[in-house]
Amino acid sequence: MDKALATVSRRTSMKLSSGVALATLAGPWARAETPRSATLSADLRDQPFDADWQFSLGDGDDFAQPAFDDQAWRRIDLPHDWSIEDRLADQSLVNAEIRDVDTAPIGQTVKAPPRAIGPFNAEFSILGDSIASEGGAQTGFTVGGMGWYRKHFRLPALVPDARVEILFDGVYMNAEVWLNGVQLGNHPYGYTPFGFDLTPHLDHTGDNVLAVRVANLGRNSRWYSGSGIYRHVRLSITGPVRFERWGVRLSTPSVSASTASVQVRTVVAGPVPGTMLVTRIKDPAGKVVAETRVPASDGQALLSVNAPRLWSPATPQLYHAECELLLAGQLVDRMVTPFGIRHVEIDAAQGLRINGEPHKLRGGCVHHDNGLLGAAAIDRAEGRKVELLKARGFNAVRTSHNPPSPAFLDACDRLGMLVLEEAFDTWRVGKNVDDYNIYFDGWWRKDLAAMVGRDGNHPSVIMWSIGNEIADKHKPQGIATAKMLRDELRRLDPTRPITEAIDGIAGAPVTRPDGTPDQDATQFLDVAGYNYKLRDYERDHAKFPQRVMLGTESLPADVDAIWRLTDRSPWLIGDFVWTAMDYLGESGIGKSDTSGNPLEFSSKYPWFNANCGDIDVIGQQKPQSLARDVVWGLSPLELSVHRPLDGQIERVSMWGWRDELRSWTWPGAEGKAVNVIVYTRADRVELTLNGKIVGEKAMTDTDKSTAQFAVAYAPGTLTATAFRNGRAIGKRVLETAGPAAALRLQIDRAQVRADRGDLCYVTADILDSAGRPVPDAVHVLDVKLIGPVELAAFGNANPRGVGSFRQAVAKTWHGKALAIVRPTGERGVAAVTVSSAGLAPAMARLRIG
């Protein structure tokens, strides 16, 4: 080991909390030095407030009181999700034998153990059909409950009229907040941001105690929600004259190659006569390209940018608007807002255009969880998710079925990912007894305002969705609610089109009370969102030729047919497959099964993830993604093999895919026919085994970009070659692997920031002696870390592999496992070593700083 690595000690202390850091600041906050309306540094806006919280599961009558002794509570940094954490006190139960319930092929039936480890920990019968998880299969058999967070902090010396505000990006759910024993308020919805003014209840000379109670109780979600303060918390200190929270809104009403106008609208609190608004626009290189000064009372400014660098999926150029409030020539507040200059147009005749260029939404639906991390919205996890989607050809995501984290949208802005942002999964009629329907009437307006206020400046967000598969969408109440939501969204943001994800669209119009024709649930929408209605597109287009249509959800198996129609139909602007990535909850809706039991919408324990994504929970490409690569033109040819069934019959759910692997390693299948699958849009494909032709096929459009061959299995080299007009356009090769011999580690980045918001993803592969991956290898792995890092998660992509994601031991599945490493906050050098009995170990080095 390197001498540098050998001298690096493990983490000894957490970095300073935001409160402590504030107390060390010097400057214009000292009362003796500063007049009443003095300037306040812009650095005090949106300060990270994630470090050094105390956490405890359960409830207590005195937990909100400042004098309560919380020293025995667990010390954590946010974001935090307690539902993904280990919950068994007896850690001796965590061992290689019961670490995962099952690492066998998906189609085989398994018997659950009498106990499970980690978040899947509830008591249940020996058959695993009675789980003490209120959400059950819908939430992946995880446990919610009640939890408390407390944070102690001190303030610097502030001017007398300073304002202090706390902002939560997301808490799941039913958050109640106290400061110094005074209840500030509550917020039911788990996916929208909210804040409170702390000013009236602060202690300016001693300790302040912020307490948050979080109640994830009952059946309130159809997918894994997580529990706790799972997104960032921020603290803002401003003066009496200040921009309101989300008080700067930007739009680009006119855009061309030569010039663009930028409209800046502001909302200022505590306006004082004579306050001026100064706005500067900086281009992507940081150069000031426009500036204006107007009275703050005007509330808006219009600037012109010459030769703008336009934002699009291919060129995600970001400008910054610096807005300053000046009182008597002195700076009193400042906000810096990134934005993109772009123009979006949508109509049935020409489809979707961005800056005049036609675009199709190559989209995928995504839930908000981050796989092995649960719901914790750590910045790097959110960014990596977008990177993985871009690498697989997606240019758009639908945030199903709720607003996402700011970090996710920041990544979409930076990387050029278009976003359809959805507000709600339910309105007044619930899908679970305890879901948002019970809060809708009291909170919908506030939650829409929070969504648009926070996210309205993101250029990646090109469309709002008011809901998903609403139960009463065709009834008078539902139609009235749709209009109500549409009208409010249009008032909040007149610049973006509005859609709704509708299942069961009726093609025939209905009649209004005044006798005029109407279009039922679609009548108030700019874009009609269709869930699983491929067969209705052309029929409805004939009836409603001006209707713009969008596939808001579709089945993976329909990928070829959907895109042949979408590519030739301007009125059909794109499609969002369900889903782009595997997610926790809705357990097993994408399963394949050889047990002979009836397929169910969701599966019994030990299934805990949906298994319907193009990308699995550790970031690996799945077989349906190979077909999509071909359909979208990312690849001319892909090769896969259906797992030998040995006389069994495989049944695949609506959202599922055959159990395929890119593998020619099938011990025990020698001489038996196996199904080889080739994805291509070539006109001919040829298959050879050990140099001999074993199959040929001429391809037509009716083959749906898929050719299948029955091949007698023999170890060696399987090669597929695709031809177009007699010329080879692509080749794929699979080789039989030998016995497992070694481990290989692949890291996403060799250097990460010394920041709790960063992560390093370390993929462990099992290799044979020739360096080839062993596709079905199952080995128990141990991970060891040296340096200023900690293990955030360790596991595999097995949708039935229940167990702890927090222990330093995991099994491989499909020959792979993933360790997620998080910096502790200090600079230095770190090493990640993974070992397994009988295999050569592997080590990766990281630089932290």
C-alpha positions in Angstrom: 0.0 0.0 0.0 1.1 3.6 -0.7 2.9 5.3 2.2 0.4 8.2 1.8 -2.5 5.8 2.2 -0.9 4.1 5.2 -0.6 7.3 7.0 -4.2 8.4 6.5 -6.3 7.8 9.5 -10.0 7.1 9.6 -12.5 9.8 10.1 -12.1 11.4 13.6 -14.6 14.2 13.5 -17.5 15.7 11.6 -17.0 18.9 9.8 -18.3 22.0 11.6 -22.0 22.5 11.6 -23.5 25.4 9.7 -24.4 27.0 13.0 -20.8 26.9 14.2 -19.5 28.2 10.9 -21.8 31.1 11.1 -20.5 32.0 14.6 -17.0 32.2 13.3 -17.8 34.8 10.6 -16.7 38.4 11.1 -17.7 41.5 9.3 -20.7 43.7 8.9 -23.0 41.7 11.3 -21.4 43.2 14.5 -23.9 45.5 16.0 -21.3 48.0 17.1 -20.0 48.4 13.5 -23.2 48.4 11.5 -26.1 50.8 11.1 -29.6 49.4 11.3 -30.1 48.9 7.6 -26.6 47.9 6.7 -25.6 45.5 4.0 -25.7 41.8 4.6 -23.3 39.5 2.7 -24.9 37.4 -0.1 -23.0 34.5 1.3 -25.6 34.3 4.0 -28.3 33.3 1.6 -29.1 29.6 1.1 -26.3 28.4 3.4 -26.0 24.6 3.7 -27.6 23.6 7.0 -27.2 19.8 6.6 -24.4 19.0 9.1 -24.6 17.8 12.7 -28.2 16.9 13.3 -29.3 14.6 16.0 -31.8 11.8 15.1 -34.0 9.4 16.9 -36.7 7.0 15.8 -40.0 7.1 17.8 -41.9 9.9 19.5 -41.8 11.8 22.7 -43.8 14.5 24.3 -40.7 16.6 25.2 -38.6 16.1 22.1 -39.4 19.7 20.8 -38.2 21.3 24.0 -34.9 23.1 24.0 -33.9 21.6 27.4 -34.4 18.0 26.3 -31.2 16.0 26.5 -30.5 14.6 23.0 -26.9 13.6 23.5 -27.7 9.9 23.2 -29.4 10.5 19.8 -27.5 9.5 16.7 -25.5 12.2 15.0 -26.1 12.5 11.3 -25.7 14.7 8.2 -28.5 15.3 5.9 -29.9 14.2 3.5 -31.2 11.3 5.5 -33.6 8.4 4.9 -34.2 6.1 7.9 -36.3 3.6 5.9 -33.3 2.3 4.1 -31.2 1.9 7.2 -30.5 -1.2 9.3 -33.0 -1.7 12.0 -32.0 -4.9 13.8 -30.0 -4.4 16.9 -28.3 -7.7 16.7 -25.7 -7.1 14.1 -24.4 -10.7 14.5 -27.3 -11.7 12.3 -25.7 -10.0 9.3 -23.6 -12.7 7.7 -22.9 -14.1 4.3 -25.6 -16.8 4.5 -28.6 -14.6 5.1 -27.2 -11.3 3.8 -29.3 -11.7 0.7 -32.5 -13.9 0.5 -31.8 -15.0 -3.1 -29.1 -14.6 -5.7 -30.6 -17.2 -8.0 -32.1 -16.4 -11.4 -35.2 -14.2 -11.2 -37.6 -16.9 -12.5 -37.0 -19.3 -9.6 -39.2 -19.4 -6.6 -37.5 -18.9 -3.2 -38.6 -19.4 0.4 -38.1 -16.4 2.6 -36.1 -16.7 5.9 -37.8 -16.1 9.2 -36.2 -12.7 9.6 -34.8 -10.2 7.2 -32.0 -7.7 7.7 -31.8 -4.0 7.2 -34.8 -2.0 6.1 -36.7 -5.1 5.2 -36.7 -6.1 8.8 -40.3 -6.7 9.9 -41.4 -10.0 11.5 -43.3 -12.3 9.1 -44.4 -15.9 8.7 -42.0 -18.5 7.4 -43.5 -18.2 4.0 -43.0 -14.5 3.9 -46.6 -13.5 3.2 -47.4 -11.5 6.3 -45.0 -8.5 6.5 -45.3 -5.9 9.2 -44.8 -3.1 6.7 -47.8 -0.8 6.3 -47.0 -0.1 2.6 -46.2 -3.8 1.9 -45.3 -4.5 -1.7 -46.0 -1.0 -2.8 -43.2 0.5 -0.7 -40.9 -2.5 -1.0 -41.7 -3.9 2.4 -39.9 -1.1 4.1 -40.8 0.5 7.4 -41.8 4.1 8.0 -43.0 5.3 11.4 -42.1 8.4 13.4 -38.8 10.1 13.7 -37.4 13.3 15.2 -34.5 15.5 14.2 -32.9 18.2 16.4 -30.1 20.7 15.5 -28.3 23.1 17.9 -26.9 26.2 16.4 -25.6 29.7 17.4 -25.9 32.9 15.4 -23.3 35.5 14.7 -23.9 39.0 15.9 -26.6 40.3 13.6 -28.0 43.7 12.9 -31.3 44.2 14.9 -33.6 43.9 11.9 -31.9 40.9 10.2 -34.3 38.1 9.0 -33.4 34.4 9.4 -35.3 31.8 7.4 -35.1 28.0 7.2 -35.9 26.2 4.0 -36.5 22.4 3.6 -36.2 21.0 0.1 -38.2 17.9 1.0 -39.3 16.0 4.1 -41.3 12.7 3.8 -43.8 13.4 5.3 -46.1 15.4 7.6 -43.3 17.5 8.9 -43.8 19.7 12.0 -41.2 22.2 13.0 -40.3 23.9 16.3 -37.7 26.5 17.2 -36.8 26.9 20.8 -40.0 25.1 21.8 -42.3 27.3 19.7 -44.2 25.4 16.9 -43.6 27.2 13.6 -46.0 25.1 11.5 -46.3 21.9 9.5 -46.1 20.7 5.9 -47.9 17.4 4.8 -46.6 16.9 1.3 -43.4 15.0 1.1 -42.1 16.3 -2.2 -42.5 20.1 -2.2 -40.2 22.6 -0.5 -41.3 24.8 2.4 -39.8 27.2 4.9 -40.4 29.2 8.0 -39.3 32.6 9.4 -37.2 31.9 12.5 -36.6 35.6 13.3 -39.3 36.1 16.1 -38.2 33.1 18.1 -34.4 33.3 17.9 -31.9 33.5 20.8 -29.3 35.9 19.5 -26.8 35.2 22.3 -27.1 31.5 23.1 -28.0 28.1 21.8 -31.0 27.7 19.4 -32.7 24.4 19.0 -34.5 23.4 15.8 -36.7 20.3 16.2 -38.5 18.5 13.4 -41.0 15.7 13.8 -41.6 13.5 10.7 -44.5 11.1 10.5 -44.5 8.5 7.7 -47.6 6.6 8.9 -50.2 4.4 7.3 -50.6 3.5 3.7 -49.6 6.8 1.9 -47.6 5.8 -1.2 -47.7 3.5 -4.2 -43.9 3.4 -4.4 -40.9 3.7 -2.0 -41.0 7.2 -0.5 -38.3 6.9 2.1 -38.7 8.6 5.5 -37.2 11.7 7.0 -35.4 14.9 5.9 -34.2 13.3 2.7 -33.3 16.4 0.8 -31.2 19.4 1.8 -31.9 22.1 4.4 -30.8 25.7 4.0 -30.6 28.7 6.2 -30.9 32.3 4.8 -30.0 35.5 6.6 -31.1 38.7 5.0 -31.9 42.3 5.9 -35.4 43.9 6.1 -35.2 44.8 2.4 -34.8 41.6 0.6 -35.9 39.4 -2.2 -38.7 37.1 -1.2 -38.1 33.3 -1.2 -38.0 32.4 -5.0 -38.4 36.1 -5.6 -36.6 36.2 -8.9 -38.3 34.8 -12.0 -36.7 34.7 -15.4 -38.1 34.1 -18.9 -36.9 34.6 -22.4 -39.9 35.9 -24.4 -38.1 36.3 -27.7 -35.1 34.2 -28.9 -33.2 34.2 -32.2 -29.7 33.5 -33.3 -28.9 37.2 -33.2 -30.6 38.4 -30.1 -32.7 37.3 -27.1 -34.7 39.2 -24.5 -34.5 38.3 -20.9 -37.5 39.2 -18.7 -36.6 39.5 -15.0 -39.5 39.7 -12.5 -38.8 40.2 -8.8 -40.8 40.2 -5.6 -39.2 42.3 -2.9 -40.1 42.2 0.8 -40.0 45.3 2.9 -39.7 47.8 0.0 -38.1 51.1 0.9 -38.5 54.2 -1.3 -35.3 54.6 -3.3 -34.4 50.9 -3.4 -32.9 50.1 -6.8 -32.8 46.8 -8.6 -29.5 46.1 -10.5 -29.5 43.1 -12.9 -26.5 41.7 -14.7 -26.6 38.9 -17.1 -23.4 36.8 -17.3 -22.8 34.4 -20.2 -21.5 30.8 -19.8 -17.9 32.1 -19.6 -18.8 34.5 -16.8 -18.7 37.7 -18.9 -21.3 40.4 -18.3 -23.3 40.7 -21.5 -26.2 42.9 -20.3 -26.9 45.1 -17.3 -29.8 47.4 -16.2 -30.8 49.5 -13.2 -34.5 50.2 -12.4 -36.4 51.1 -9.3 -37.2 48.0 -7.2 -40.8 49.1 -7.1 -41.1 48.4 -10.8 -40.8 44.7 -10.1 -39.3 43.8 -13.4 -36.5 44.5 -15.9 -36.1 43.6 -19.6 -32.6 43.0 -20.9 -31.2 42.2 -24.4 -28.5 39.6 -25.1 -26.7 39.7 -28.4 -25.6 36.5 -30.2 -27.0 34.3 -27.4 -25.6 30.9 -26.7 -28.8 28.9 -26.7 -29.8 26.1 -24.3 -30.8 22.8 -25.8 -30.2 19.1 -25.0 -27.2 19.2 -27.3 -25.8 22.5 -26.1 -26.9 23.1 -22.5 -25.4 26.6 -22.2 -26.2 28.3 -18.8 -26.3 32.0 -18.2 -26.5 33.6 -14.7 -28.6 36.5 -13.6 -27.2 38.5 -10.8 -29.9 40.6 -9.1 -29.0 43.1 -6.4 -31.0 45.4 -4.2 -29.3 48.8 -3.5 -30.5 51.1 -0.8 -28.7 54.5 -0.7 -26.1 53.0 -2.9 -25.4 50.1 -0.4 -26.0 46.5 -1.3 -28.8 45.0 0.9 -29.5 41.7 -0.9 -28.3 39.7 -3.8 -29.5 36.6 -5.7 -27.7 34.7 -8.4 -29.9 32.6 -10.6 -28.7 30.2 -13.4 -31.0 30.1 -16.4 -31.0 29.1 -20.1 -31.9 31.1 -23.1 -34.3 28.9 -25.2 -37.6 29.0 -26.9 -40.0 26.1 -26.9 -42.9 25.7 -29.3 -45.4 22.8 -29.6 -48.3 22.3 -32.0 -49.8 19.3 -33.9 -48.6 20.4 -37.3 -44.9 20.7 -36.5 -44.5 19.0 -33.2 -42.0 20.1 -30.5 -39.4 22.6 -31.5 -36.6 24.0 -29.3 -35.0 27.1 -30.7 -36.7 26.3 -34.0 -35.2 22.8 -34.2 -37.6 19.7 -34.1 -37.2 17.4 -31.1 -38.8 14.2 -30.1 -39.0 13.4 -26.4 -37.0 10.2 -26.0 -38.2 9.9 -22.5 -38.2 7.8 -19.4 -40.3 8.0 -16.2 -38.2 8.1 -13.0 -39.1 7.8 -9.3 -37.1 9.9 -6.9 -35.1 7.2 -5.0 -31.4 6.5 -5.6 -31.3 2.7 -5.3 -29.1 1.5 -2.5 -29.1 5.0 -1.0 -32.9 5.0 -0.6 -34.5 8.4 -1.0 -31.5 10.4 0.2 -31.0 13.1 -2.4 -27.3 13.4 -2.2 -26.1 15.8 -5.0 -23.8 13.3 -6.7 -26.4 10.6 -6.7 -28.9 12.9 -8.4 -26.3 14.0 -11.0 -25.2 10.4 -11.7 -28.8 9.4 -12.4 -29.0 12.0 -15.1 -25.6 11.0 -16.5 -26.7 7.3 -16.8 -29.9 8.3 -18.6 -28.0 10.5 -21.1 -25.6 7.7 -21.8 -28.5 5.5 -22.7 -30.0 8.0 -25.2 -32.7 9.6 -23.1 -33.2 13.3 -23.7 -36.2 13.7 -21.4 -37.5 12.5 -18.0 -40.9 12.6 -16.4 -40.6 13.1 -12.6 -43.2 10.5 -11.6 -45.3 11.5 -9.8 -44.0 14.5 -7.9 -41.6 17.4 -8.0 -37.9 16.3 -7.9 -35.0 17.6 -5.9 -33.2 20.8 -6.9 -30.0 18.8 -7.3 -31.7 16.6 -9.9 -33.0 19.7 -11.9 -29.5 21.3 -11.6 -28.0 18.2 -13.2 -30.7 18.3 -16.0 -29.9 21.9 -16.7 -26.2 21.2 -16.8 -26.3 18.1 -18.9 -29.2 19.0 -21.3 -32.0 16.7 -20.0 -35.6 17.9 -20.8 -38.0 17.6 -17.9 -41.7 17.0 -17.6 -42.3 17.9 -14.0 -45.3 16.4 -12.4 -47.2 17.8 -9.4 -49.4 15.1 -8.0 -50.4 11.4 -8.1 -53.8 12.0 -6.6 -56.3 14.8 -6.2 -59.4 14.4 -4.1 -59.8 10.6 -4.7 -57.0 8.6 -3.1 -55.2 5.5 -4.3 -54.2 4.7 -0.7 -56.2 5.6 2.3 -53.5 7.9 3.8 -52.1 9.5 0.6 -52.2 13.1 -0.6 -56.0 13.0 -1.2 -56.6 13.8 2.5 -54.5 17.0 2.2 -55.4 18.1 -1.3 -58.1 20.7 -0.6 -56.0 22.5 2.0 -52.6 22.3 0.3 -52.8 22.1 -3.5 -52.5 25.8 -4.1 -49.5 26.1 -1.8 -47.8 23.1 -3.3 -48.2 24.3 -6.9 -46.8 27.7 -5.9 -43.8 26.0 -4.2 -43.1 23.8 -7.2 -43.3 26.6 -9.7 -41.6 29.1 -7.5 -38.6 26.9 -6.9 -38.3 25.2 -10.3 -39.6 27.8 -12.7 -36.2 29.1 -13.7 -34.8 25.8 -14.8 -34.4 25.7 -18.6 -34.7 21.9 -18.5 -38.3 22.1 -17.3 -40.3 22.4 -20.5 -43.7 21.2 -19.3 -45.8 20.8 -16.2 -48.1 17.9 -15.4 -51.0 18.4 -13.1 -51.5 14.7 -12.2 -51.2 11.0 -13.0 -54.0 8.5 -13.6 -56.5 10.5 -11.7 -59.4 8.3 -10.5 -62.2 10.8 -11.3 -60.7 12.5 -14.3 -63.8 11.9 -16.5 -66.3 12.9 -13.9 -67.6 16.4 -13.3 -65.6 16.8 -10.1 -62.4 15.6 -11.8 -62.9 17.8 -14.8 -63.5 20.8 -12.6 -60.4 20.1 -10.6 -58.3 19.8 -13.8 -59.5 23.2 -14.9 -58.7 24.6 -11.4 -55.2 23.3 -11.5 -54.6 24.3 -15.1 -55.8 27.9 -14.4 -53.6 28.2 -11.3 -50.5 26.8 -13.1 -51.1 29.2 -16.0 -51.3 32.1 -13.5 -48.1 31.1 -11.8 -46.3 30.4 -15.1 -47.8 31.4 -18.5 -44.7 30.3 -20.4 -44.9 26.5 -20.2 -47.4 24.0 -21.7 -49.5 21.9 -19.3 -50.3 18.2 -19.6 -51.7 15.3 -17.5 -50.9 11.6 -17.6 -54.3 10.0 -18.4 -55.1 6.4 -18.5 -58.3 5.2 -20.3 -58.7 8.2 -22.6 -62.0 8.1 -24.4 -61.7 8.9 -28.1 -65.3 10.3 -28.4 -66.0 13.9 -27.4 -68.5 14.8 -24.7 -71.0 17.6 -24.7 -70.8 20.6 -22.4 -74.0 21.9 -20.7 -74.3 24.6 -23.3 -74.4 22.0 -26.1 -70.9 22.6 -27.5 -68.5 19.6 -28.0 -65.7 19.0 -25.5 -62.9 16.5 -25.1 -63.5 15.3 -21.6 -60.3 15.1 -19.5 -58.0 16.5 -22.2 -60.0 19.7 -22.8 -57.9 22.0 -20.5 -54.5 20.6 -21.6 -52.0 21.9 -24.0 -50.6 18.4 -24.5 -52.7 15.2 -24.0 -50.7 12.7 -22.0 -51.5 9.1 -22.8 -50.7 6.2 -20.5 -50.4 2.8 -22.3 -52.6 3.8 -25.2 -50.5 3.0 -28.3 -53.5 1.6 -30.1 -55.4 4.8 -29.7 -53.0 7.3 -31.1 -53.9 7.2 -34.8 -57.6 6.8 -34.1 -57.7 9.8 -31.8 -55.5 11.9 -34.2 -58.1 11.3 -36.9 -60.9 12.6 -34.6 -58.9 15.4 -33.0 -56.2 16.5 -35.6 -55.2 19.6 -33.6 -54.5 17.5 -30.4 -50.8 17.3 -29.5 -50.2 13.8 -28.0 -47.5 12.5 -25.8 -46.9 9.0 -24.4 -46.6 9.8 -20.7 -46.2 6.0 -19.9 -45.5 3.1 -22.2 -44.5 -0.6 -22.0 -40.9 -1.6 -22.7 -42.0 -4.3 -25.1 -43.7 -1.7 -27.3 -40.4 0.3 -27.9 -40.1 -0.6 -31.6 -43.8 0.1 -32.6 -43.9 3.3 -30.5 -40.9 4.8 -32.2 -41.8 3.9 -35.7 -45.1 5.8 -35.2 -43.6 8.6 -33.2 -40.8 9.3 -35.7 -43.3 9.8 -38.6 -46.0 11.7 -36.6 -45.4 15.3 -35.8 -48.5 15.5 -33.5 -47.0 12.7 -31.4 -44.1 14.5 -29.7 -42.5 11.7 -27.8 -42.8 8.9 -25.3 -41.8 8.1 -21.7 -41.2 4.4 -21.0 -42.2 3.0 -17.6 -39.5 3.1 -16.4 -36.0 4.4 -17.3 -34.5 3.1 -14.1 -35.4 0.4 -11.6 -36.8 1.8 -8.4 -37.7 0.6 -4.9 -41.3 -0.4 -4.3 -44.1 -1.5 -6.6 -42.4 -4.8 -6.0 -41.8 -7.1 -9.0 -44.2 -5.4 -11.5 -41.5 -6.1 -14.1 -40.9 -9.7 -13.1 -40.5 -12.8 -15.3 -41.5 -16.0 -13.7 -41.1 -19.8 -14.3 -42.9 -21.0 -11.1 -46.3 -21.6 -12.8 -48.0 -19.3 -10.3 -50.3 -16.6 -11.6 -48.5 -13.3 -12.3 -49.7 -10.5 -10.0 -49.4 -6.7 -10.4 -47.0 -6.7 -7.4 -45.1 -9.6 -6.0 -44.8 -11.1 -2.5 -41.7 -10.9 -0.4 -38.8 -11.1 -1.0 -39.4 -8.9 -4.1 -38.7 -5.3 -3.1 -37.9 -3.4 -6.3 -40.0 -3.0 -9.4 -37.6 -4.6 -11.9 -39.1 -2.7 -14.9 -36.3 -0.3 -15.7 -33.9 0.0 -18.6 -31.2 0.6 -16.0 -31.0 -1.4 -12.8 -30.6 0.0 -9.2 -26.7 0.0 -9.4 -26.6 1.7 -12.8 -26.1 -1.3 -15.1 -27.8 -1.6 -18.5 -30.6 -4.2 -18.7 -31.7 -6.2 -21.8 -34.7 -4.0 -22.7 -32.1 -1.1 -23.0 -30.3 -3.1 -25.6 -33.4 -3.1 -27.8 -33.8 0.7 -27.1 -30.2 1.3 -28.2 -31.0 -0.2 -31.5 -34.3 1.6 -32.0 -32.9 4.9 -31.1 -29.8 4.5 -33.3 -27.2 4.3 -30.5 -26.1 0.9 -31.7 -26.4 -1.0 -35.0 -26.6 -4.3 -33.3 -26.9 -5.9 -29.8 -26.7 -9.5 -28.8 -28.3 -11.3 -25.8 -29.1 -14.8 -24.7 -32.3 -16.0 -23.0 -31.6 -18.0 -19.9 -32.1 -21.7 -20.6 -35.6 -22.7 -19.3 -35.0 -26.5 -19.0 -38.5 -27.3 -20.1 -40.1 -24.6 -17.9 -42.4 -21.9 -19.3 -41.5 -18.3 -18.6 -44.2 -15.7 -18.2 -43.4 -12.0 -18.3 -45.4 -9.2 -16.8 -46.6 -6.2 -18.9 -43.7 -4.1 -17.7 -41.2 -6.9 -17.8 -38.7 -8.5 -20.2 -37.3 -11.9 -20.8 -34.5 -13.0 -18.4 -31.7 -12.3 -20.8 -28.0 -11.8 -20.3 -25.1 -10.8 -22.6 -23.6 -14.2 -21.8 -22.4 -17.3 -23.6 -21.6 -19.1 -20.3 -24.3 -21.6 -19.6 -22.8 -24.6 -17.8 -25.1 -27.6 -17.8 -26.8 -26.6 -21.1 -24.3 -28.3 -23.4 -26.1 -29.6 -26.5 -29.4 -28.0 -25.6 -31.1 -25.4 -27.7 -30.9 -21.9 -26.2 -32.6 -18.8 -27.5 -30.2 -16.2 -29.0 -31.7 -12.8 -29.5 -30.3 -10.2 -31.9 -31.5 -6.6 -31.9 -30.9 -4.7 -35.1 -32.5 -2.6 -37.8 -30.2 -4.1 -40.4 -31.7 -6.0 -43.4 -29.8 -9.2 -42.7 -28.2 -10.8 -39.6 -25.8 -13.7 -39.4 -24.9 -15.8 -36.3 -21.8 -17.9 -36.0 -20.6 -20.2 -33.2 -16.9 -21.1 -33.1 -16.6 -19.9 -36.7 -19.5 -21.9 -38.1 -22.7 -20.3 -39.3 -25.6 -21.4 -37.0 -28.3 -18.9 -38.2 -29.2 -16.3 -40.8 -32.2 -14.1 -41.1 -33.4 -11.4 -43.5 -35.0 -8.6 -41.5 -38.1 -6.5 -42.3 -40.0 -3.9 -40.4 -42.4 -6.5 -39.2 -39.6 -8.2 -37.1 -39.7 -5.3 -34.6 -35.9 -5.0 -34.8 -35.6 -8.4 -33.2 -34.3 -11.7 -34.6 -34.3 -15.0 -32.5 -32.3 -18.1 -33.1 -32.4 -21.5 -31.5 -28.8 -22.6 -31.1 -27.4 -25.8 -29.6 -25.2 -24.5 -26.8 -21.5 -25.3 -26.9 -18.7 -23.3 -25.1 -16.7 -21.0 -27.3 -17.3 -17.8 -29.2 -20.7 -16.6 -30.4 -20.7 -13.8 -33.0 -23.5 -11.8 -34.5 -23.0 -9.7 -37.6 -25.5 -7.2 -39.0 -25.5 -6.3 -42.7 -27.2 -3.5 -44.7 -27.1 -3.6 -48.5 -24.5 -6.3 -48.3 -22.1 -4.4 -46.0 -21.4 -5.3 -42.4 -22.6 -2.4 -40.2 -22.0 -4.0 -36.7 -20.7 -7.0 -34.8 -21.1 -8.3 -31.3 -19.2 -11.2 -29.7 -19.9 -13.3 -26.6 -17.3 -15.6 -25.2 -17.6 -18.4 -22.7 -16.0 -17.4 -19.4 -14.0 -19.7 -17.2 -14.1 -20.1 -13.4 -14.1 -17.0 -11.3 -10.5 -16.0 -10.5 -10.3 -12.3 -9.6 -12.0 -9.1 -8.8 -11.9 -5.9 -10.8 -13.0 -2.5 -9.4 -14.2 0.3 -11.7 -14.7 3.8 -10.2 -16.8 6.5 -11.8 -14.2 9.2 -10.9 -10.7 9.0 -9.4 -11.1 12.4 -7.7 -14.0 13.6 -5.7 -14.6 16.8 -3.6 -14.1 16.8 0.1 -17.8 17.5 0.4 -20.6 15.5 1.9 -22.6 16.0 -1.2 -20.2 14.1 -3.4 -19.9 10.3 -3.8 -17.7 7.8 -5.6 -19.4 4.8 -7.2 -17.2 1.6 -7.1 -18.4 -1.3 -9.3 -16.9 -4.7 -8.4 -16.9 -7.3 -11.2 -16.0 -11.0 -11.0 -13.5 -12.0 -13.7 -12.0 -15.3 -15.0 -8.3 -15.8 -15.4 -8.4 -14.2 -18.9 -10.1 -11.1 -17.6 -13.5 -11.9 -18.9 -16.6 -11.1 -16.7 -18.3 -14.2 -15.2 -22.0 -13.2 -15.8 -23.7 -15.3 -13.1 -21.0 -15.5 -10.5 -22.3 -15.3 -6.9 -19.6 -14.4 -4.4 -19.6 -12.9 -0.9 -17.6 -9.6 -1.0 -16.0 -7.6 1.8 -15.1 -4.0 1.4 -12.6 -2.0 3.4 -12.0 1.7 3.3 -8.9 3.7 4.3 -8.9 7.5 4.4 -11.4 10.3 4.8 -14.3 8.4 3.4 -17.2 6.2 4.7 -19.4 3.5 3.2 -22.7 5.0 2.2 -24.1 1.8 0.7 -23.0 -1.7 -0.6 -25.2 -4.1 -2.5 -26.3 -5.5 -5.8 -29.2 -5.2 -8.3 -31.1 -8.3 -7.3 -34.7 -7.3 -7.1 -35.3 -10.0 -4.5 -31.9 -9.6 -2.7 -33.3 -8.1 0.6 -30.8 -7.2 3.2 -28.7 -4.4 4.6 -27.2 -1.9 2.2 -25.1 -0.5 5.0 -22.9 -3.3 6.0 -19.4 -3.9 4.6 -20.4 -7.3 3.1 -22.5 -8.0 0.0 -23.1 -10.7 -2.6 -22.6 -10.2 -6.3 -25.5 -10.7 -8.6 -25.0 -11.2 -12.3 -21.3 -11.1 -11.3 -21.5 -7.5 -10.0 -21.9 -5.5 -6.8 -21.7 -1.7 -6.1 -20.0 0.2 -3.2 -21.0 3.8 -2.8 -18.3 5.8 -0.9 -19.0 9.2 0.7 -16.3 11.7 1.7 -16.3 12.7 5.4 -15.4 16.3 4.6 -11.6 16.2 4.9 -9.1 16.3 2.1 -6.7 13.4 1.5 -6.2 10.1 -0.2 -8.4 7.1 0.2 -8.3 3.5 -0.8 -11.2 1.0 -1.4 -10.3 -2.7 -1.2 -12.7 -5.4 -2.1 -11.9 -9.1 -1.3 -13.6 -12.5 -1.5 -12.5 -16.0 -0.5 -10.7 -17.7 -3.4 -10.4 -14.6 -5.6 -7.6 -12.1 -6.1 -8.6 -8.9 -4.3 -8.8 -5.5 -6.0 -8.0 -2.0 -4.8 -8.9 1.5 -6.1 -7.4 4.8 -5.0 -9.3 8.1 -4.7 -8.2 11.6 -4.2 -10.4 13.6 -1.9 -10.2 17.4 -2.3 
